[in-house]
Amino acid sequence: SLKPIDTLFCHVIVARSGFIEGITREILHALFNSIPTIHNVILTPPKHILPNASRALNDLFPLVADAPASFSNEIRLANRSSYCPVLHIRPARVEDHDDLTP
């Protein structure tokens, strides 16, 4: 589920043609590994900017929904689970320390 508290919004990713997929993949890996509270990245690039880059980003940022014709941007989403596993942390219990104390 999308929540604003764990979502990063990005409007444009700028890179040389031919490098956009590799650079974007590395940016997403670094982002998700360094900021564990971010679970989603929403990319909203303008439709008219580099249509061939959109094809390269289809694997990284699948199209979420068709935007209305009046909306000049696409809506794309990258999930943390696609790049690195989510670490679930549970509270400590007394049983965790029983074998450590004599």
C-alpha positions in Angstrom: 0.0 0.0 0.0 1.2 3.5 -0.8 1.6 5.9 2.1 3.2 9.4 1.8 5.5 8.7 4.8 7.4 5.9 3.0 7.2 7.2 -0.6 9.7 9.3 -2.5 8.4 11.4 -5.3 10.6 12.1 -8.3 9.8 14.1 -11.3 12.7 13.6 -13.7 15.8 11.4 -13.9 18.5 12.9 -16.2 21.2 10.8 -17.7 23.0 10.3 -21.1 21.1 8.2 -23.6 22.1 4.6 -23.4 23.0 4.9 -19.7 19.6 5.7 -18.2 18.6 2.2 -17.3 21.9 1.3 -15.6 22.2 4.6 -13.8 18.5 4.4 -12.6 18.9 0.9 -11.4 22.0 1.8 -9.3 20.3 4.9 -7.9 17.3 2.8 -6.8 19.6 0.1 -5.2 21.6 2.8 -3.4 18.4 4.6 -2.3 16.6 1.5 -1.0 19.7 0.1 0.7 20.6 3.4 2.5 17.2 4.6 3.5 15.2 1.6 5.0 12.1 3.7 5.6 11.5 4.3 1.9 9.4 1.6 0.3 8.2 3.2 -2.9 9.5 5.7 -5.5 6.9 7.4 -7.7 8.3 8.8 -10.9 6.2 11.4 -12.8 8.1 12.3 -15.9 6.5 14.5 -18.6 5.2 12.5 -21.5 7.0 14.6 -24.1 10.5 14.1 -22.6 12.5 11.3 -24.3 9.8 8.8 -25.3 12.5 6.2 -25.9 13.7 6.6 -22.3 10.2 5.6 -21.2 10.8 2.2 -22.9 14.0 1.7 -21.1 12.4 2.6 -17.7 9.4 0.2 -18.2 11.2 -2.6 -16.3 12.4 -0.3 -13.5 9.2 1.8 -13.2 6.1 0.1 -14.4 3.3 2.3 -15.5 0.8 2.6 -12.6 -2.2 3.9 -14.4 -3.2 5.7 -17.5 -3.3 9.4 -16.7 -6.1 11.5 -18.0 -5.4 13.2 -21.4 -5.3 16.6 -19.6 -2.5 15.3 -17.3 0.9 16.0 -19.0 2.9 13.4 -17.0 3.1 9.6 -16.7 2.8 7.9 -13.3 5.3 5.2 -12.6 6.1 3.2 -9.5 9.2 1.3 -8.2 8.8 -0.9 -5.2 11.5 -1.8 -2.6 10.7 -5.5 -2.8 11.8 -5.5 -6.5 15.3 -4.3 -5.5 16.1 -5.5 -2.0 14.3 -7.6 0.6 12.3 -5.8 3.3 13.7 -6.5 6.8 11.0 -7.2 9.3 12.1 -6.4 12.9 10.2 -7.8 15.9 10.5 -6.6 19.5 12.9 -8.5 21.7 11.5 -11.1 24.1 12.7 -12.6 27.3 13.2 -15.9 25.6 15.8 -14.3 23.4 18.2 -13.9 26.3 17.4 -17.0 28.4 20.3 -19.0 27.0 22.8 -16.2 27.5 22.5 -15.8 31.3 23.7 -18.5 33.6 
